[in-house]
Amino acid sequence: DTTLPAWLVRLSRALSANGGFFGGASVFVGDAVTVADYALYDALDVATRFVRLYDNNATPLLDHAALRAFMTSFAARPRIAAYLASDRRPPHANGATAQFDNGKNPPPQ
């Protein structure tokens, strides 16, 4: 499918256009963490986790250094890191009621 790769290109461009990472910023937009940072992190995390259901070796962010840097930086924030390491974080990206990735319904092979 070409949808995810196309969106990753768009998000990489937006991050660069907003001064992200290689422009000296540590957030997606502006000078402080906003809901945009949480939304971007969540979208990239879910996409990566979902892609890996089908191919455990998949690296959808391989060609997107700025997005990888964003993910690493955001996940390293102390409260985010604590949440990611906690039991509060759902083990399945799409939740227990999702069609896939819920431990009960493996993805089609």
ZAFINU-856980 format. One line per field, with one value per residue (C-alpha): residue in one letter; x, y, z. Coordinates in steps of 0.25 Angstrom, whole numbers, plus 5000, padded with zeros to 4 digits. Layout:
r A_...
u X_...
v Y_...
w Z_...
//
This chain:
r D_T_T_L_P_A_W_L_V_R_L_S_R_A_L_S_A_N_G_G_F_F_G_G_A_S_V_F_V_G_D_A_V_T_V_A_D_Y_A_L_Y_D_A_L_D_V_A_T_R_F_V_R_L_Y_D_N_N_A_T_P_L_L_D_H_A_A_L_R_A_F_M_T_S_F_A_A_R_P_R_I_A_A_Y_L_A_S_D_R_R_P_P_H_A_N_G_A_T_A_Q_F_D_N_G_K_N_P_P_P_Q
u 5000_5005_4996_5006_5019_5012_5007_5021_5027_5016_5019_5034_5032_5023_5033_5044_5035_5032_5047_5046_5059_5068_5063_5066_5053_5049_5034_5025_5020_5024_5033_5026_5019_5005_4994_5000_5012_5003_4995_5007_5014_5002_4999_5013_5014_5001_5005_5018_5012_5001_5011_5020_5008_5010_5025_5032_5045_5038_5044_5034_5041_5055_5055_5050_5061_5053_5041_5050_5057_5044_5039_5052_5051_5037_5038_5049_5041_5041_5026_5024_5035_5029_5016_5022_5029_5016_5005_4995_5000_4991_5000_4992_4992_4978_4972_4965_4953_4960_4958_4973_4984_4976_4983_4970_4969_4983_4985_4981_4993
v 5000_5014_5022_5021_5024_5036_5041_5039_5048_5059_5059_5059_5072_5078_5075_5082_5093_5096_5096_5082_5076_5079_5094_5093_5091_5079_5079_5078_5092_5104_5105_5096_5083_5084_5074_5073_5066_5056_5053_5052_5042_5034_5033_5029_5019_5013_5012_5006_4996_4992_4990_4981_4972_4968_4969_4969_4974_4986_4999_5009_5021_5017_5028_5039_5043_5055_5047_5036_5048_5053_5040_5038_5052_5051_5037_5042_5052_5048_5047_5041_5031_5027_5025_5016_5007_5006_4996_5008_5007_4998_4986_4986_4999_4999_4994_4982_4984_4986_4976_4974_4975_4971_4958_4950_4953_4952_4959_4951_4944
w 5000_4997_5007_5019_5011_5005_5019_5024_5013_5016_5031_5029_5021_5031_5042_5034_5030_5044_5048_5054_5059_5048_5049_5064_5070_5078_5076_5064_5063_5071_5083_5093_5094_5089_5085_5071_5077_5085_5072_5063_5073_5075_5060_5057_5068_5064_5050_5053_5063_5053_5041_5050_5052_5037_5037_5050_5043_5036_5038_5033_5038_5032_5022_5031_5040_5045_5049_5056_5063_5067_5072_5080_5086_5090_5096_5105_5112_5126_5128_5114_5117_5130_5123_5112_5122_5131_5131_5127_5113_5105_5100_5087_5079_5075_5088_5093_5085_5071_5060_5060_5069_5081_5085_5080_5066_5059_5046_5033_5027
//
